[in-house]
Amino acid sequence: MTAPMNTVSVNGEPRDIATGTTLDALVAMLTAAPSGVAAAVNETVVPRGEWSGTLLGEGDRVEVLTAVQGG
């Protein structure tokens, strides 16, 4: 039996995630960067301290941004 899935938009691309996935779990799937990462859900920036309590649901729009150095 497969876990129920939700489809969310991640940086403009559809992605299937397990129901009950939190923002911190999704960010961990996308990047291993320990810092310099920002995330927004439905156009609202979510402070890093709230990622573990932010459940993602069907149709949510997630933007994950990683800072890069360079000039």
PDB file of N, CA, C and O in Angstrom:
ATOM      1  N   MET A   1       0.846  -1.182   0.000  1.00  0.00           N
ATOM      2  CA  MET A   1       0.000   0.000   0.000  1.00  0.00           C
ATOM      3  C   MET A   1       0.891   1.245   0.000  1.00  0.00           C
ATOM      4  O   MET A   1       1.854   1.326   0.762  1.00  0.00           O
ATOM      5  N   THR A   2       0.567   2.195  -0.847  1.00  0.00           N
ATOM      6  CA  THR A   2       1.371   3.420  -0.937  1.00  0.00           C
ATOM      7  C   THR A   2       0.790   4.513  -0.055  1.00  0.00           C
ATOM      8  O   THR A   2      -0.416   4.584   0.181  1.00  0.00           O
ATOM      9  N   ALA A   3       1.694   5.361   0.423  1.00  0.00           N
ATOM     10  CA  ALA A   3       1.262   6.490   1.255  1.00  0.00           C
ATOM     11  C   ALA A   3       0.509   7.492   0.388  1.00  0.00           C
ATOM     12  O   ALA A   3       0.826   7.665  -0.789  1.00  0.00           O
ATOM     13  N   PRO A   4      -0.497   8.156   0.978  1.00  0.00           N
ATOM     14  CA  PRO A   4      -1.205   9.182   0.222  1.00  0.00           C
ATOM     15  C   PRO A   4      -0.244  10.304  -0.175  1.00  0.00           C
ATOM     16  O   PRO A   4       0.675  10.638   0.573  1.00  0.00           O
ATOM     17  N   MET A   5      -0.463  10.876  -1.349  1.00  0.00           N
ATOM     18  CA  MET A   5       0.429  11.898  -1.873  1.00  0.00           C
ATOM     19  C   MET A   5      -0.322  13.213  -2.093  1.00  0.00           C
ATOM     20  O   MET A   5      -1.533  13.237  -2.314  1.00  0.00           O
ATOM     21  N   ASN A   6       0.438  14.290  -2.024  1.00  0.00           N
ATOM     22  CA  ASN A   6      -0.051  15.614  -2.397  1.00  0.00           C
ATOM     23  C   ASN A   6       0.852  16.121  -3.515  1.00  0.00           C
ATOM     24  O   ASN A   6       2.037  15.791  -3.562  1.00  0.00           O
ATOM     25  N   THR A   7       0.290  16.921  -4.408  1.00  0.00           N
ATOM     26  CA  THR A   7       1.092  17.567  -5.432  1.00  0.00           C
ATOM     27  C   THR A   7       1.244  19.019  -5.042  1.00  0.00           C
ATOM     28  O   THR A   7       0.256  19.725  -4.836  1.00  0.00           O
ATOM     29  N   VAL A   8       2.493  19.467  -4.940  1.00  0.00           N
ATOM     30  CA  VAL A   8       2.804  20.861  -4.636  1.00  0.00           C
ATOM     31  C   VAL A   8       3.663  21.399  -5.773  1.00  0.00           C
ATOM     32  O   VAL A   8       4.233  20.631  -6.549  1.00  0.00           O
ATOM     33  N   SER A   9       3.750  22.706  -5.865  1.00  0.00           N
ATOM     34  CA  SER A   9       4.629  23.349  -6.833  1.00  0.00           C
ATOM     35  C   SER A   9       5.898  23.759  -6.093  1.00  0.00           C
ATOM     36  O   SER A   9       5.836  24.494  -5.108  1.00  0.00           O
ATOM     37  N   VAL A  10       7.042  23.287  -6.567  1.00  0.00           N
ATOM     38  CA  VAL A  10       8.323  23.636  -5.946  1.00  0.00           C
ATOM     39  C   VAL A  10       9.146  24.392  -6.985  1.00  0.00           C
ATOM     40  O   VAL A  10       9.560  23.831  -8.000  1.00  0.00           O
ATOM     41  N   ASN A  11       9.373  25.669  -6.712  1.00  0.00           N
ATOM     42  CA  ASN A  11      10.090  26.532  -7.656  1.00  0.00           C
ATOM     43  C   ASN A  11       9.488  26.435  -9.058  1.00  0.00           C
ATOM     44  O   ASN A  11      10.202  26.413 -10.061  1.00  0.00           O
ATOM     45  N   GLY A  12       8.143  26.378  -9.101  1.00  0.00           N
ATOM     46  CA  GLY A  12       7.424  26.379 -10.367  1.00  0.00           C
ATOM     47  C   GLY A  12       7.235  25.032 -11.019  1.00  0.00           C
ATOM     48  O   GLY A  12       6.613  24.947 -12.078  1.00  0.00           O
ATOM     49  N   GLU A  13       7.757  23.967 -10.416  1.00  0.00           N
ATOM     50  CA  GLU A  13       7.639  22.622 -10.988  1.00  0.00           C
ATOM     51  C   GLU A  13       6.769  21.747 -10.093  1.00  0.00           C
ATOM     52  O   GLU A  13       6.952  21.757  -8.876  1.00  0.00           O
ATOM     53  N   PRO A  14       5.815  20.983 -10.664  1.00  0.00           N
ATOM     54  CA  PRO A  14       4.999  20.095  -9.832  1.00  0.00           C
ATOM     55  C   PRO A  14       5.846  18.983  -9.229  1.00  0.00           C
ATOM     56  O   PRO A  14       6.747  18.446  -9.874  1.00  0.00           O
ATOM     57  N   ARG A  15       5.541  18.651  -7.985  1.00  0.00           N
ATOM     58  CA  ARG A  15       6.285  17.598  -7.288  1.00  0.00           C
ATOM     59  C   ARG A  15       5.322  16.856  -6.371  1.00  0.00           C
ATOM     60  O   ARG A  15       4.561  17.481  -5.632  1.00  0.00           O
ATOM     61  N   ASP A  16       5.350  15.532  -6.414  1.00  0.00           N
ATOM     62  CA  ASP A  16       4.531  14.719  -5.516  1.00  0.00           C
ATOM     63  C   ASP A  16       5.294  14.494  -4.222  1.00  0.00           C
ATOM     64  O   ASP A  16       6.454  14.084  -4.227  1.00  0.00           O
ATOM     65  N   ILE A  17       4.615  14.771  -3.111  1.00  0.00           N
ATOM     66  CA  ILE A  17       5.211  14.550  -1.787  1.00  0.00           C
ATOM     67  C   ILE A  17       4.219  13.767  -0.944  1.00  0.00           C
ATOM     68  O   ILE A  17       3.013  13.804  -1.192  1.00  0.00           O
ATOM     69  N   ALA A  18       4.725  13.068   0.041  1.00  0.00           N
ATOM     70  CA  ALA A  18       3.857  12.299   0.936  1.00  0.00           C
ATOM     71  C   ALA A  18       3.002  13.252   1.766  1.00  0.00           C
ATOM     72  O   ALA A  18       3.472  14.306   2.195  1.00  0.00           O
ATOM     73  N   THR A  19       1.756  12.879   1.988  1.00  0.00           N
ATOM     74  CA  THR A  19       0.890  13.647   2.873  1.00  0.00           C
ATOM     75  C   THR A  19       1.562  13.725   4.239  1.00  0.00           C
ATOM     76  O   THR A  19       2.073  12.725   4.744  1.00  0.00           O
ATOM     77  N   GLY A  20       1.561  14.916   4.834  1.00  0.00           N
ATOM     78  CA  GLY A  20       2.191  15.107   6.129  1.00  0.00           C
ATOM     79  C   GLY A  20       3.628  15.599   6.041  1.00  0.00           C
ATOM     80  O   GLY A  20       4.287  15.774   7.066  1.00  0.00           O
ATOM     81  N   THR A  21       4.125  15.825   4.815  1.00  0.00           N
ATOM     82  CA  THR A  21       5.490  16.342   4.655  1.00  0.00           C
ATOM     83  C   THR A  21       5.557  17.768   5.178  1.00  0.00           C
ATOM     84  O   THR A  21       4.684  18.587   4.890  1.00  0.00           O
ATOM     85  N   THR A  22       6.593  18.057   5.946  1.00  0.00           N
ATOM     86  CA  THR A  22       6.793  19.410   6.467  1.00  0.00           C
ATOM     87  C   THR A  22       7.792  20.150   5.576  1.00  0.00           C
ATOM     88  O   THR A  22       8.519  19.549   4.785  1.00  0.00           O
ATOM     89  N   LEU A  23       7.800  21.464   5.732  1.00  0.00           N
ATOM     90  CA  LEU A  23       8.689  22.294   4.928  1.00  0.00           C
ATOM     91  C   LEU A  23      10.152  21.918   5.149  1.00  0.00           C
ATOM     92  O   LEU A  23      10.923  21.883   4.190  1.00  0.00           O
ATOM     93  N   ASP A  24      10.550  21.635   6.387  1.00  0.00           N
ATOM     94  CA  ASP A  24      11.953  21.278   6.627  1.00  0.00           C
ATOM     95  C   ASP A  24      12.332  19.983   5.921  1.00  0.00           C
ATOM     96  O   ASP A  24      13.454  19.858   5.429  1.00  0.00           O
ATOM     97  N   ALA A  25      11.423  19.022   5.862  1.00  0.00           N
ATOM     98  CA  ALA A  25      11.703  17.763   5.171  1.00  0.00           C
ATOM     99  C   ALA A  25      11.843  17.995   3.668  1.00  0.00           C
ATOM    100  O   ALA A  25      12.713  17.404   3.029  1.00  0.00           O
ATOM    101  N   LEU A  26      10.995  18.847   3.105  1.00  0.00           N
ATOM    102  CA  LEU A  26      11.079  19.142   1.677  1.00  0.00           C
ATOM    103  C   LEU A  26      12.387  19.865   1.352  1.00  0.00           C
ATOM    104  O   LEU A  26      13.059  19.525   0.379  1.00  0.00           O
ATOM    105  N   VAL A  27      12.744  20.847   2.154  1.00  0.00           N
ATOM    106  CA  VAL A  27      13.993  21.576   1.922  1.00  0.00           C
ATOM    107  C   VAL A  27      15.180  20.607   2.001  1.00  0.00           C
ATOM    108  O   VAL A  27      16.107  20.703   1.197  1.00  0.00           O
ATOM    109  N   ALA A  28      15.155  19.681   2.959  1.00  0.00           N
ATOM    110  CA  ALA A  28      16.245  18.703   3.096  1.00  0.00           C
ATOM    111  C   ALA A  28      16.346  17.812   1.857  1.00  0.00           C
ATOM    112  O   ALA A  28      17.439  17.365   1.506  1.00  0.00           O
ATOM    113  N   MET A  29      15.208  17.548   1.187  1.00  0.00           N
ATOM    114  CA  MET A  29      15.223  16.744  -0.043  1.00  0.00           C
ATOM    115  C   MET A  29      15.879  17.520  -1.185  1.00  0.00           C
ATOM    116  O   MET A  29      16.452  16.923  -2.097  1.00  0.00           O
ATOM    117  N   LEU A  30      15.795  18.846  -1.133  1.00  0.00           N
ATOM    118  CA  LEU A  30      16.256  19.677  -2.240  1.00  0.00           C
ATOM    119  C   LEU A  30      17.699  20.149  -2.112  1.00  0.00           C
ATOM    120  O   LEU A  30      18.391  20.306  -3.118  1.00  0.00           O
ATOM    121  N   THR A  31      18.156  20.376  -0.890  1.00  0.00           N
ATOM    122  CA  THR A  31      19.505  20.909  -0.697  1.00  0.00           C
ATOM    123  C   THR A  31      20.087  20.436   0.625  1.00  0.00           C
ATOM    124  O   THR A  31      19.375  20.281   1.618  1.00  0.00           O
ATOM    125  N   ALA A  32      21.387  20.210   0.619  1.00  0.00           N
ATOM    126  CA  ALA A  32      22.079  19.822   1.850  1.00  0.00           C
ATOM    127  C   ALA A  32      22.739  21.030   2.505  1.00  0.00           C
ATOM    128  O   ALA A  32      23.431  20.896   3.514  1.00  0.00           O
ATOM    129  N   ALA A  33      22.520  22.217   1.925  1.00  0.00           N
ATOM    130  CA  ALA A  33      23.145  23.434   2.461  1.00  0.00           C
ATOM    131  C   ALA A  33      22.681  23.684   3.890  1.00  0.00           C
ATOM    132  O   ALA A  33      21.478  23.726   4.147  1.00  0.00           O
ATOM    133  N   PRO A  34      23.621  23.853   4.831  1.00  0.00           N
ATOM    134  CA  PRO A  34      23.241  24.060   6.225  1.00  0.00           C
ATOM    135  C   PRO A  34      22.766  25.484   6.512  1.00  0.00           C
ATOM    136  O   PRO A  34      22.107  25.731   7.522  1.00  0.00           O
ATOM    137  N   SER A  35      23.103  26.420   5.622  1.00  0.00           N
ATOM    138  CA  SER A  35      22.678  27.804   5.833  1.00  0.00           C
ATOM    139  C   SER A  35      22.524  28.473   4.472  1.00  0.00           C
ATOM    140  O   SER A  35      22.841  27.883   3.439  1.00  0.00           O
ATOM    141  N   GLY A  36      22.034  29.706   4.484  1.00  0.00           N
ATOM    142  CA  GLY A  36      21.861  30.427   3.233  1.00  0.00           C
ATOM    143  C   GLY A  36      20.667  29.965   2.435  1.00  0.00           C
ATOM    144  O   GLY A  36      20.626  30.147   1.218  1.00  0.00           O
ATOM    145  N   VAL A  37      19.685  29.366   3.102  1.00  0.00           N
ATOM    146  CA  VAL A  37      18.488  28.876   2.432  1.00  0.00           C
ATOM    147  C   VAL A  37      17.280  29.623   2.982  1.00  0.00           C
ATOM    148  O   VAL A  37      17.143  29.790   4.194  1.00  0.00           O
ATOM    149  N   ALA A  38      16.415  30.064   2.095  1.00  0.00           N
ATOM    150  CA  ALA A  38      15.162  30.701   2.488  1.00  0.00           C
ATOM    151  C   ALA A  38      14.024  29.952   1.814  1.00  0.00           C
ATOM    152  O   ALA A  38      14.191  29.385   0.734  1.00  0.00           O
ATOM    153  N   ALA A  39      12.852  29.957   2.469  1.00  0.00           N
ATOM    154  CA  ALA A  39      11.708  29.257   1.897  1.00  0.00           C
ATOM    155  C   ALA A  39      10.442  30.071   2.097  1.00  0.00           C
ATOM    156  O   ALA A  39      10.261  30.743   3.112  1.00  0.00           O
ATOM    157  N   ALA A  40       9.576  29.989   1.103  1.00  0.00           N
ATOM    158  CA  ALA A  40       8.274  30.651   1.170  1.00  0.00           C
ATOM    159  C   ALA A  40       7.204  29.645   0.762  1.00  0.00           C
ATOM    160  O   ALA A  40       7.425  28.811  -0.116  1.00  0.00           O
ATOM    161  N   VAL A  41       6.054  29.730   1.402  1.00  0.00           N
ATOM    162  CA  VAL A  41       4.913  28.895   1.055  1.00  0.00           C
ATOM    163  C   VAL A  41       3.770  29.832   0.707  1.00  0.00           C
ATOM    164  O   VAL A  41       3.374  30.680   1.507  1.00  0.00           O
ATOM    165  N   ASN A  42       3.247  29.665  -0.502  1.00  0.00           N
ATOM    166  CA  ASN A  42       2.151  30.507  -0.981  1.00  0.00           C
ATOM    167  C   ASN A  42       2.483  31.995  -0.837  1.00  0.00           C
ATOM    168  O   ASN A  42       1.687  32.788  -0.333  1.00  0.00           O
ATOM    169  N   GLU A  43       3.685  32.340  -1.296  1.00  0.00           N
ATOM    170  CA  GLU A  43       4.189  33.714  -1.325  1.00  0.00           C
ATOM    171  C   GLU A  43       4.446  34.325   0.054  1.00  0.00           C
ATOM    172  O   GLU A  43       4.605  35.541   0.156  1.00  0.00           O
ATOM    173  N   THR A  44       4.490  33.528   1.101  1.00  0.00           N
ATOM    174  CA  THR A  44       4.794  34.029   2.443  1.00  0.00           C
ATOM    175  C   THR A  44       6.074  33.379   2.938  1.00  0.00           C
ATOM    176  O   THR A  44       6.160  32.156   3.042  1.00  0.00           O
ATOM    177  N   VAL A  45       7.080  34.215   3.248  1.00  0.00           N
ATOM    178  CA  VAL A  45       8.338  33.683   3.757  1.00  0.00           C
ATOM    179  C   VAL A  45       8.086  33.031   5.117  1.00  0.00           C
ATOM    180  O   VAL A  45       7.418  33.600   5.980  1.00  0.00           O
ATOM    181  N   VAL A  46       8.634  31.831   5.288  1.00  0.00           N
ATOM    182  CA  VAL A  46       8.471  31.096   6.540  1.00  0.00           C
ATOM    183  C   VAL A  46       9.818  31.123   7.269  1.00  0.00           C
ATOM    184  O   VAL A  46      10.816  30.640   6.733  1.00  0.00           O
ATOM    185  N   PRO A  47       9.859  31.685   8.487  1.00  0.00           N
ATOM    186  CA  PRO A  47      11.115  31.687   9.246  1.00  0.00           C
ATOM    187  C   PRO A  47      11.612  30.258   9.470  1.00  0.00           C
ATOM    188  O   PRO A  47      10.820  29.342   9.690  1.00  0.00           O
ATOM    189  N   ARG A  48      12.921  30.084   9.411  1.00  0.00           N
ATOM    190  CA  ARG A  48      13.518  28.741   9.539  1.00  0.00           C
ATOM    191  C   ARG A  48      13.031  28.003  10.787  1.00  0.00           C
ATOM    192  O   ARG A  48      12.835  26.789  10.739  1.00  0.00           O
ATOM    193  N   GLY A  49      12.838  28.696  11.879  1.00  0.00           N
ATOM    194  CA  GLY A  49      12.382  28.070  13.113  1.00  0.00           C
ATOM    195  C   GLY A  49      10.975  27.481  13.023  1.00  0.00           C
ATOM    196  O   GLY A  49      10.571  26.699  13.884  1.00  0.00           O
ATOM    197  N   GLU A  50      10.237  27.850  11.993  1.00  0.00           N
ATOM    198  CA  GLU A  50       8.869  27.340  11.812  1.00  0.00           C
ATOM    199  C   GLU A  50       8.762  26.255  10.749  1.00  0.00           C
ATOM    200  O   GLU A  50       7.681  25.705  10.539  1.00  0.00           O
ATOM    201  N   TRP A  51       9.865  25.937  10.074  1.00  0.00           N
ATOM    202  CA  TRP A  51       9.811  24.958   8.994  1.00  0.00           C
ATOM    203  C   TRP A  51       9.301  23.600   9.464  1.00  0.00           C
ATOM    204  O   TRP A  51       8.503  22.967   8.772  1.00  0.00           O
ATOM    205  N   SER A  52       9.751  23.146  10.630  1.00  0.00           N
ATOM    206  CA  SER A  52       9.376  21.800  11.079  1.00  0.00           C
ATOM    207  C   SER A  52       7.897  21.701  11.437  1.00  0.00           C
ATOM    208  O   SER A  52       7.338  20.605  11.466  1.00  0.00           O
ATOM    209  N   GLY A  53       7.266  22.829  11.708  1.00  0.00           N
ATOM    210  CA  GLY A  53       5.849  22.828  12.045  1.00  0.00           C
ATOM    211  C   GLY A  53       4.949  23.248  10.894  1.00  0.00           C
ATOM    212  O   GLY A  53       3.737  23.382  11.063  1.00  0.00           O
ATOM    213  N   THR A  54       5.549  23.455   9.714  1.00  0.00           N
ATOM    214  CA  THR A  54       4.775  23.899   8.551  1.00  0.00           C
ATOM    215  C   THR A  54       4.459  22.703   7.669  1.00  0.00           C
ATOM    216  O   THR A  54       5.307  22.233   6.911  1.00  0.00           O
ATOM    217  N   LEU A  55       3.220  22.213   7.776  1.00  0.00           N
ATOM    218  CA  LEU A  55       2.781  21.090   6.942  1.00  0.00           C
ATOM    219  C   LEU A  55       2.424  21.594   5.554  1.00  0.00           C
ATOM    220  O   LEU A  55       1.807  22.649   5.403  1.00  0.00           O
ATOM    221  N   LEU A  56       2.816  20.836   4.552  1.00  0.00           N
ATOM    222  CA  LEU A  56       2.507  21.189   3.175  1.00  0.00           C
ATOM    223  C   LEU A  56       1.294  20.393   2.715  1.00  0.00           C
ATOM    224  O   LEU A  56       1.150  19.212   3.031  1.00  0.00           O
ATOM    225  N   GLY A  57       0.422  21.062   1.961  1.00  0.00           N
ATOM    226  CA  GLY A  57      -0.793  20.408   1.503  1.00  0.00           C
ATOM    227  C   GLY A  57      -0.964  20.518   0.001  1.00  0.00           C
ATOM    228  O   GLY A  57      -0.210  21.214  -0.679  1.00  0.00           O
ATOM    229  N   GLU A  58      -1.952  19.833  -0.494  1.00  0.00           N
ATOM    230  CA  GLU A  58      -2.269  19.805  -1.919  1.00  0.00           C
ATOM    231  C   GLU A  58      -2.352  21.225  -2.480  1.00  0.00           C
ATOM    232  O   GLU A  58      -3.064  22.078  -1.951  1.00  0.00           O
ATOM    233  N   GLY A  59      -1.607  21.458  -3.563  1.00  0.00           N
ATOM    234  CA  GLY A  59      -1.676  22.726  -4.263  1.00  0.00           C
ATOM    235  C   GLY A  59      -0.811  23.838  -3.693  1.00  0.00           C
ATOM    236  O   GLY A  59      -0.774  24.931  -4.258  1.00  0.00           O
ATOM    237  N   ASP A  60      -0.106  23.587  -2.577  1.00  0.00           N
ATOM    238  CA  ASP A  60       0.759  24.636  -2.029  1.00  0.00           C
ATOM    239  C   ASP A  60       1.834  24.991  -3.050  1.00  0.00           C
ATOM    240  O   ASP A  60       2.284  24.152  -3.831  1.00  0.00           O
ATOM    241  N   ARG A  61       2.230  26.266  -3.017  1.00  0.00           N
ATOM    242  CA  ARG A  61       3.299  26.762  -3.870  1.00  0.00           C
ATOM    243  C   ARG A  61       4.498  27.075  -2.990  1.00  0.00           C
ATOM    244  O   ARG A  61       4.438  27.965  -2.141  1.00  0.00           O
ATOM    245  N   VAL A  62       5.587  26.341  -3.193  1.00  0.00           N
ATOM    246  CA  VAL A  62       6.779  26.470  -2.373  1.00  0.00           C
ATOM    247  C   VAL A  62       7.919  27.028  -3.221  1.00  0.00           C
ATOM    248  O   VAL A  62       8.157  26.561  -4.335  1.00  0.00           O
ATOM    249  N   GLU A  63       8.611  28.013  -2.697  1.00  0.00           N
ATOM    250  CA  GLU A  63       9.814  28.553  -3.317  1.00  0.00           C
ATOM    251  C   GLU A  63      10.968  28.326  -2.353  1.00  0.00           C
ATOM    252  O   GLU A  63      10.891  28.724  -1.191  1.00  0.00           O
ATOM    253  N   VAL A  64      12.023  27.698  -2.815  1.00  0.00           N
ATOM    254  CA  VAL A  64      13.209  27.471  -1.988  1.00  0.00           C
ATOM    255  C   VAL A  64      14.373  28.160  -2.706  1.00  0.00           C
ATOM    256  O   VAL A  64      14.683  27.868  -3.861  1.00  0.00           O
ATOM    257  N   LEU A  65      15.002  29.081  -1.981  1.00  0.00           N
ATOM    258  CA  LEU A  65      16.090  29.859  -2.550  1.00  0.00           C
ATOM    259  C   LEU A  65      17.371  29.588  -1.776  1.00  0.00           C
ATOM    260  O   LEU A  65      17.365  29.546  -0.545  1.00  0.00           O
ATOM    261  N   THR A  66      18.462  29.404  -2.498  1.00  0.00           N
ATOM    262  CA  THR A  66      19.755  29.175  -1.878  1.00  0.00           C
ATOM    263  C   THR A  66      20.701  30.296  -2.291  1.00  0.00           C
ATOM    264  O   THR A  66      20.858  30.581  -3.478  1.00  0.00           O
ATOM    265  N   ALA A  67      21.321  30.919  -1.315  1.00  0.00           N
ATOM    266  CA  ALA A  67      22.282  31.983  -1.604  1.00  0.00           C
ATOM    267  C   ALA A  67      23.549  31.382  -2.208  1.00  0.00           C
ATOM    268  O   ALA A  67      24.013  30.322  -1.789  1.00  0.00           O
ATOM    269  N   VAL A  68      24.090  32.074  -3.188  1.00  0.00           N
ATOM    270  CA  VAL A  68      25.345  31.640  -3.791  1.00  0.00           C
ATOM    271  C   VAL A  68      26.335  32.797  -3.737  1.00  0.00           C
ATOM    272  O   VAL A  68      25.963  33.964  -3.853  1.00  0.00           O
ATOM    273  N   GLN A  69      27.599  32.443  -3.559  1.00  0.00           N
ATOM    274  CA  GLN A  69      28.632  33.469  -3.531  1.00  0.00           C
ATOM    275  C   GLN A  69      29.211  33.637  -4.919  1.00  0.00           C
ATOM    276  O   GLN A  69      29.168  32.725  -5.745  1.00  0.00           O
ATOM    277  N   GLY A  70      29.738  34.785  -5.154  1.00  0.00           N
ATOM    278  CA  GLY A  70      30.363  35.024  -6.443  1.00  0.00           C
ATOM    279  C   GLY A  70      30.173  36.470  -6.836  1.00  0.00           C
ATOM    280  O   GLY A  70      29.530  37.245  -6.128  1.00  0.00           O
ATOM    281  N   GLY A  71      30.724  36.812  -7.943  1.00  0.00           N
ATOM    282  CA  GLY A  71      30.608  38.208  -8.338  1.00  0.00           C
ATOM    283  C   GLY A  71      30.429  38.403  -9.780  1.00  0.00           C
ATOM    284  O   GLY A  71      30.319  39.539 -10.241  1.00  0.00           O
TER     285      GLY A  71
END
